[in-house]
Amino acid sequence: MPYNIHSKLTDNKPSIFSVMSALARKEGALNLSQGFPDFGIDTSLMEHLNDAVRKGLNQYAPMAGLPALREQIALKTAKLHGKLYDIEEEITVVPGATLGIFAAISAVIHPGDEVIIFDPAYDSYQPTIELNGGKAIQIPLTFPDFSIDWKQVSEAISSKTRMMILNSPHNPSGAMLSQNDLKELKKIVANTNILLISDEVYEHITFDGRKHLSFAGDEELAARSFVIASFGKTYHTTGWKMGYVLAPKALTKVLREGYQFMAFSAHTPTQYAFAKMLEDTSSYLNLGQFYQRKRDLFRQSIETSRFKIFPSYGSYFQLLGFDAITHEGDVAFAERLTKEFKIASIPISVFYKNQTDNKILRFCFAKKDETILKAAEILCKI
Ligand SMILES: Cc1ncc(COP(=O)(O)O)c(C=O)c1O
């Protein structure tokens, strides 16, 4: 090669989601690995998208997003969390939550800055911090309940700490932050320069009456937070890649400075379609119930299996422990399940800095009932 390339990442392996999905395709396995639904979308959403295209909404949207969509986002946030974000200066529509997270991190992280994240973490956080010259400080969540050890967090704070990234409902564990967590977090960041990313892509997928606590709903936290949302998770359209970032004016300003050169704007017809969907609040308010039924179907159908069923309070993931079945590592076992038993999952160790292996696999239950039942039948035979 006439040139040298050095990866900017300390770990430049392809993401586990692409690896497991590719293996599932190759092996013809049921794919409960990557987090996406295998069922169709609301027909009215299809019609709104068609309408937008026919109406000629096919050119660049304004950089911050279509005004009609930003208005609906502002109304929804005000109704659910009591905070009215300004549509001109505090709401930015982006092509997916992952890009929103990238734009937020790159807006404020300078070389040498430290960002606290919690393992197991969504896999974009650490590489995005590194691509921007920052350092990820990875704190493990407690096991087996996946909560935050606040004492460990306060000990990890240094003069270089610039940001913390939290995610609730949590991927992969389904755990959720409590009022007490928010209180502890506020104590730690009070009188500091620490900014927050609150990754809330599963905001509407909560179970058993649990309420999602958005950082938007807490004045002190909202004042230093980028709140990240994804329409992909809410409307079963992960392939449409559309999300948004809520942040106070000063943070939105720096976010947009960089974002205008990352994507400039997001897909116009899709924005129109989501604006229309948001007019009907039931399109997101019933989502928790919808997925709770699927979670319960999955859990009930594997009750007689040898897997240990962990709690799932939100998100569309179920963790299953397998230490009663084999001493294999979780990556090896996940691969064997895909090849031999034709069911794909995600091994949890890959979400940890030190590949901590608690012998757990993550299964996505955002699937047709028949897929869930087929998966359960396989799992019960293992
Ligand atoms: C915690 C978390 N954040 C962000 C995303 C990405 O969302 P999007 O597809 O809108 O980029 C995901 C998707 O799996 C996720 O689980």
Ligand as a Chemical Component Dictionary entry (heavy atoms), coordinates in Angstrom:
data_LIG
# 
_chem_comp.id                   LIG 
_chem_comp.type                 NON-POLYMER 
_chem_comp.pdbx_formal_charge   0 
_chem_comp.three_letter_code    LIG 
# 
loop_
_chem_comp_atom.comp_id 
_chem_comp_atom.atom_id 
_chem_comp_atom.alt_atom_id 
_chem_comp_atom.type_symbol 
_chem_comp_atom.charge 
_chem_comp_atom.model_Cartn_x 
_chem_comp_atom.model_Cartn_y 
_chem_comp_atom.model_Cartn_z 
_chem_comp_atom.pdbx_ordinal 
LIG C1 C1 C 0 -29.127 3.109 24.063 1  
LIG C2 C2 C 0 -29.222 3.421 22.609 2  
LIG N1 N1 N 0 -28.914 4.651 22.178 3  
LIG C3 C3 C 0 -28.979 4.971 20.874 4  
LIG C4 C4 C 0 -29.377 4.045 19.929 5  
LIG C5 C5 C 0 -29.390 4.434 18.486 6  
LIG O1 O1 O 0 -30.569 4.946 18.009 7  
LIG P1 P1 P 0 -30.674 5.348 16.468 8  
LIG O2 O2 O 0 -30.984 4.098 15.704 9  
LIG O3 O3 O 0 -31.790 6.348 16.418 10 
LIG O4 O4 O 0 -29.369 5.922 16.058 11 
LIG C6 C6 C 0 -29.690 2.758 20.326 12 
LIG C7 C7 C 0 -30.059 1.736 19.322 13 
LIG O5 O5 O 0 -29.967 0.559 19.523 14 
LIG C8 C8 C 0 -29.627 2.428 21.704 15 
LIG O6 O6 O 0 -29.924 1.199 22.139 16 
# 
loop_
_chem_comp_bond.comp_id 
_chem_comp_bond.atom_id_1 
_chem_comp_bond.atom_id_2 
_chem_comp_bond.value_order 
_chem_comp_bond.pdbx_ordinal 
LIG C1 C2 SING 1  
LIG C2 N1 SING 2  
LIG C2 C8 DOUB 3  
LIG N1 C3 DOUB 4  
LIG C3 C4 SING 5  
LIG C4 C5 SING 6  
LIG C4 C6 DOUB 7  
LIG C5 O1 SING 8  
LIG O1 P1 SING 9  
LIG P1 O2 DOUB 10 
LIG P1 O3 SING 11 
LIG P1 O4 SING 12 
LIG C6 C7 SING 13 
LIG C6 C8 SING 14 
LIG C7 O5 DOUB 15 
LIG C8 O6 SING 16 
# 
